[in-house]
Amino acid sequence: LITNVLFQGRDKDNKVIRPRLGRLMEIIVSYECKEDQIIDDFYFNLDIKDSFGNKSVSIGNLFSGNKLKNPHLKGNALCIIPKCQLFPGEYIYTISCFVNHQKSDKIYDAGVFTVESGNYYNTGKLPSYKNCSFLLDYAWEIKK
């Protein structure tokens, strides 16, 4: 069912680049279903681990509530991450596909993708990877 997975980023001019910390990231999953298959619901899930084998995140359209409506028998599903929060480095992913509430494909340690360094907070500063495994948007202020 799953035929390919592509991880890519976008720069300020919307040109395709490698995934980069703090920039838009896209995951494109290519798939192909059986000719006679009737699809009522269609879900993908990616479990992402860092290079030490620690699970970083699980990304699935079942969790986000993004139902993939009227999928073609062959095509691409797109996941958009507005701001990549993963630290620079290599990540290993496992991908699963569910059709009509049945697991139809699961590929363990399907591949590796790299996140390049970026200026996440627009300050030129980042905490040490030893202190955390991903970044969040936040703000500090004095409460009156």
C-alpha positions as MATLAB code, in Angstrom:
seq = 'LITNVLFQGRDKDNKVIRPRLGRLMEIIVSYECKEDQIIDDFYFNLDIKDSFGNKSVSIGNLFSGNKLKNPHLKGNALCIIPKCQLFPGEYIYTISCFVNHQKSDKIYDAGVFTVESGNYYNTGKLPSYKNCSFLLDYAWEIKK';
ca = [
       0.000    0.000    0.000;
       2.687    2.556    1.014;
       5.064    3.033   -1.913;
       7.213    6.013   -0.815;
       7.670    8.598    1.940;
       9.321   11.964    1.327;
      10.308   14.520    3.965;
      10.988   18.032    2.696;
      11.074   21.608    3.867;
      10.254   24.942    2.308;
      12.326   28.113    2.413;
      10.986   31.682    2.572;
      10.548   31.680   -1.222;
       8.606   28.381   -1.045;
      11.459   26.465   -2.701;
      11.888   22.819   -1.693;
      14.750   22.271    0.758;
      15.709   19.647    3.331;
      13.629   19.768    6.518;
      14.970   22.601    8.671;
      14.394   23.527   12.299;
      11.839   26.348   12.522;
      10.682   26.098    8.888;
       7.634   24.560    7.251;
       8.006   20.802    6.806;
       6.035   18.497    4.520;
       5.675   14.730    4.655;
       4.417   13.222    1.399;
       3.227    9.616    1.549;
       2.696    7.871   -1.785;
       0.255    4.970   -1.729;
      -1.514    2.508   -3.991;
      -4.698    0.603   -3.081;
      -6.234   -2.494   -4.616;
      -8.463   -1.880   -7.640;
     -11.543   -3.416   -6.023;
     -11.089   -1.758   -2.619;
     -13.859    0.525   -1.325;
     -12.374    3.108    1.024;
     -14.547    4.627    3.737;
     -11.732    5.909    5.922;
      -8.021    6.251    5.386;
      -5.432    6.947    8.093;
      -1.660    7.245    8.168;
       0.561    7.260   11.238;
       4.273    7.998   11.551;
       6.245    7.205   14.705;
       9.449    9.212   14.705;
      12.514    8.316   16.796;
      15.711   10.303   17.265;
      19.129    8.830   16.424;
      19.368    7.424   19.992;
      16.173    5.394   19.445;
      14.027    7.599   21.701;
      10.504    8.134   20.416;
      10.125   11.837   19.612;
       6.602   12.119   18.236;
       3.692   10.237   16.707;
       1.971   11.982   13.791;
      -1.328   10.587   12.563;
      -4.413   12.000   10.925;
      -6.578    9.909   13.292;
      -5.169   11.962   16.201;
      -5.485   15.322   14.443;
      -8.991   14.572   13.149;
      -7.981   15.205    9.530;
     -10.123   12.669    7.687;
      -8.734   11.980    4.226;
     -11.852   12.163    2.102;
     -12.373   10.538   -1.299;
      -8.845    9.209   -1.756;
      -7.858    7.974   -5.185;
      -6.741    4.360   -5.496;
      -3.241    5.692   -6.210;
      -1.935    9.027   -4.995;
      -0.191   11.074   -2.339;
      -1.210   12.123    1.152;
       0.347   15.347    2.445;
       1.061   16.199    6.080;
       2.038   19.834    6.709;
       3.967   20.807    9.820;
       3.903   24.635    9.920;
       7.096   24.947   11.983;
       9.468   21.997   12.434;
      10.223   21.625   16.152;
      12.679   18.741   15.931;
      16.313   19.447   16.776;
      18.867   19.142   13.970;
      19.908   15.543   13.376;
      18.797   12.241   11.941;
      15.418   10.665   12.676;
      14.117    7.160   12.011;
      10.455    6.607   11.202;
       7.954    3.759   11.214;
       4.864    4.257    9.062;
       1.438    2.615    9.252;
      -1.652    2.816    7.081;
      -5.195    1.920    8.106;
      -8.014    1.445    5.604;
     -11.586    0.993    6.880;
     -10.265    0.648   10.476;
      -7.962   -2.241    9.473;
      -4.165   -2.045    9.479;
      -3.254   -2.535    5.846;
       0.448   -1.714    5.969;
       3.161   -1.120    8.572;
       6.843   -0.662    7.820;
       9.134   -0.645   10.860;
      12.186    1.609   10.664;
      11.117    2.464    7.110;
      13.767    5.107    6.616;
      15.796    8.010    7.919;
      15.414   11.727    7.356;
      17.608   14.624    8.432;
      16.564   17.918   10.008;
      19.023   20.715    9.344;
      19.897   23.508   11.750;
      17.806   26.666   11.717;
      17.054   29.841   13.641;
      13.922   28.655   15.453;
      13.413   31.646   17.781;
      14.963   34.245   15.436;
      17.500   35.036   18.145;
      20.359   32.890   16.881;
      20.219   30.927   20.164;
      19.014   27.431   21.003;
      19.042   25.362   24.194;
      21.373   22.373   24.257;
      20.087   19.109   22.783;
      21.186   17.564   26.122;
      18.417   19.527   27.872;
      15.520   18.786   25.501;
      14.529   16.915   22.358;
      12.254   19.443   20.641;
      11.305   23.120   20.812;
       8.034   24.949   21.514;
       6.739   28.403   20.743;
       6.337   30.363   23.973;
       6.682   33.843   25.468;
       7.742   35.175   28.860;
       6.350   38.304   30.484;
       6.045   39.984   33.861;
       2.562   39.499   35.292;
       1.039   42.685   36.721;
];
